[in-house]
């Protein structure tokens, strides 16, 4: 759509309504809200948008989004364990794992999952660079696959585990099962079945040292 | 306790211009000549109660009254609390809310409201191919176990992804291999739900078939896994399907589509030792479909501790008075709310109290009591 000929209010509303979850009516309400209450905020938003648009880029190593120099702060942080890479489908999932505080290794962001229905195959994801990274970085010993437990996320994990097999690197998949604080009687039967199949012996449940947990 | 609809409003829905009605908790009869809007009103009830169309393969746009932009349905249900289901249909799709909250998927309504519908097209369940039976069983699965929606979706997605890969000019074997186990796992989940549903439905079906024919019809339901013609134990299904896919590899490449799985399985309706599909007479076909519906009502009432809403489209045209009576008796026994369309009030079994709504030209022209 060409917004060139519209008046500025219509133009802004039309642009905002292209965002997910914002319809035309909401877009209009937002514009009028900004006009009524706080023009300074509009200028700040505009400036922040420009900054994000110009400065944010993918880290050349792990492909997370960063505004720092070239490499992101995860890849530059020498205190992080460099022998384990956690593969996630997007930046939000990466943030969720980081927020646990349990993981101190490196990341690799695929920017999506396989999705034949949307025409997304391995070439559309940051998979080639993952392999390049594993070939070059001799110290990587484990890859944790943390793609989502959806049809496409599981297929992506399987695809990666099979293509990674010849490299000899340990490949693991995050567990799926009963949520903490959940109750068994109301857990979906298939989830429960998976949880049973992936049960762990007590006393042996600590992850291997390469899983990136705290080490001595 | 039973699930009941207490009030319905339909605006610009199919040929209905603006209809408002207060429903009876028992029997509701939509009267009128053909083309006046009886079935459309029944469809409005179904759409609010299940958020899916009553008749299969429906284009959303056909639901909007000609010349209008939007159809709007609103129904109040007497659940633990009075709950309003609101459905707006426009040419791109439909938007629904339950108690003011947007509905993400149909499982949220299936948790609250169960519906059993009987339309003349349901005779296909006995006569037509496996698709009609799978559809009928899957609908029952939604009612029995609302999480079935997620299982069915996951399987559909895996199947569609895999079929897309098979249709590529050069098949990407690595991707196809990755979707294989995902498909099998999703298939096993669908199968588990279906077998569980069938285990509940089958004895009730046998009993109902014998009941309405005074013991004359020995009806049973049996799951038939495509290519195996048997029903493996749920835990064994994944393995069977994996072997089946392996065996059908050549066929799969030639046809460029996944040839085995729950999307081609069948539920066989048997009369005695034989498949009803080829042998059932007109009368037996109707008795078997009726038995299936009665079994659904009985099983859903038991599983949900609340009777489903029963929607009957022109049953007088399909069932003789004695069989209609059997259906109404079951509805009364479990205290199910019933909505029925008919051209003549006299065709209905007498006795149950309720309300009548006479439809004329897409509006309620008169109301009465039974």
Interface residues (C-beta under 8 A of the other chain):
Chain A: X114 X115 X116 X117 X121 X122 X150 X151 X152 X154 X155 X156 X158 X159 X162 X163 X188 X189 X190
Chain B: X147 X150 X151 X154 X157 X158 X160 X161 X162 X164 X165 X172 X174 X175 X177 X178 X179 X181 X182 X185 X186 X188 X189 X192
